[in-house]
Amino acid sequence: MRILKWRLRVTDNQSLMMPAGAKVLDVQMQGDNCCLWALCDEREPKEQRYFAIYGTGNPMPDTPGKYIATFQMGGGALVFHVFEHAG
């Protein structure tokens, strides 16, 4: 098992190829990059996982998916919320 990192684009929807069963731990800014960390077994086959990012006050669906984390940009001027959904 290892903790691996992926960069997220700060955009509405995106997908990542991750080892099957990866447990998402957190999303935070690392320098200028939005990053997602997950506990993974790298031997597992890769699967596509889907994530959405919503800014505070912006419209979002009634069922956005599983909440992952909140992160801030611009010294706290921008606040975003990350959810994993079925795609």
C-alpha positions in Angstrom: 0.0 0.0 0.0 1.1 3.5 -0.8 -0.3 7.0 -0.6 -0.3 8.4 -4.1 -1.0 11.9 -5.4 -2.9 13.3 -8.4 -3.3 16.9 -9.6 -6.9 18.1 -10.0 -7.9 20.8 -12.4 -10.1 23.4 -10.7 -13.0 22.7 -13.1 -16.5 21.4 -12.7 -16.0 17.7 -13.6 -13.1 15.5 -14.4 -12.0 11.9 -14.1 -8.8 10.2 -12.9 -7.4 6.7 -13.5 -6.7 5.2 -10.1 -6.0 1.7 -8.7 -9.3 -0.1 -8.0 -10.4 0.3 -4.4 -8.2 3.4 -3.8 -9.4 5.2 -0.7 -9.4 9.0 -1.2 -7.9 10.7 1.8 -7.9 14.4 1.1 -7.8 17.3 -1.4 -5.7 20.4 -0.6 -3.6 23.0 -2.3 0.1 22.2 -2.6 1.8 25.3 -3.7 -0.2 26.4 -6.8 -1.6 23.0 -7.5 -4.8 21.4 -6.3 -3.9 17.8 -5.3 -5.8 14.7 -4.3 -4.2 12.0 -2.1 -5.4 8.4 -1.9 -4.3 5.2 -0.2 -3.7 2.6 -3.0 -2.6 -0.8 -3.8 -0.7 -0.2 -7.0 -1.1 -3.8 -8.0 -4.8 -3.4 -8.5 -6.0 -2.7 -12.0 -6.8 0.9 -12.9 -10.3 2.2 -12.9 -11.8 5.6 -13.8 -13.1 7.7 -10.9 -15.2 10.8 -11.3 -14.9 14.1 -9.3 -16.8 17.4 -9.3 -15.6 20.7 -7.8 -18.1 23.3 -6.7 -17.4 26.8 -5.6 -19.1 28.2 -2.5 -22.4 29.7 -3.6 -22.4 28.2 -7.1 -25.2 25.9 -8.3 -24.8 22.2 -7.8 -27.0 19.1 -8.2 -29.3 17.8 -5.5 -27.2 14.6 -5.2 -23.6 15.7 -5.9 -22.0 12.5 -4.7 -19.8 11.7 -1.8 -18.1 14.7 -0.2 -14.3 14.4 -0.2 -12.9 17.8 1.0 -12.9 21.6 1.0 -9.9 23.6 -0.2 -9.1 27.3 -0.5 -7.3 29.4 -3.1 -6.2 33.0 -3.2 -5.5 33.2 0.5 -9.0 32.0 1.3 -10.8 34.3 -1.2 -12.0 31.3 -3.2 -13.4 28.2 -1.5 -14.2 25.0 -3.4 -15.8 21.7 -2.4 -14.8 18.3 -3.9 -17.3 15.4 -4.4 -16.8 12.0 -6.0 -19.7 10.8 -8.2 -20.7 7.8 -10.3 -19.9 9.5 -13.6 
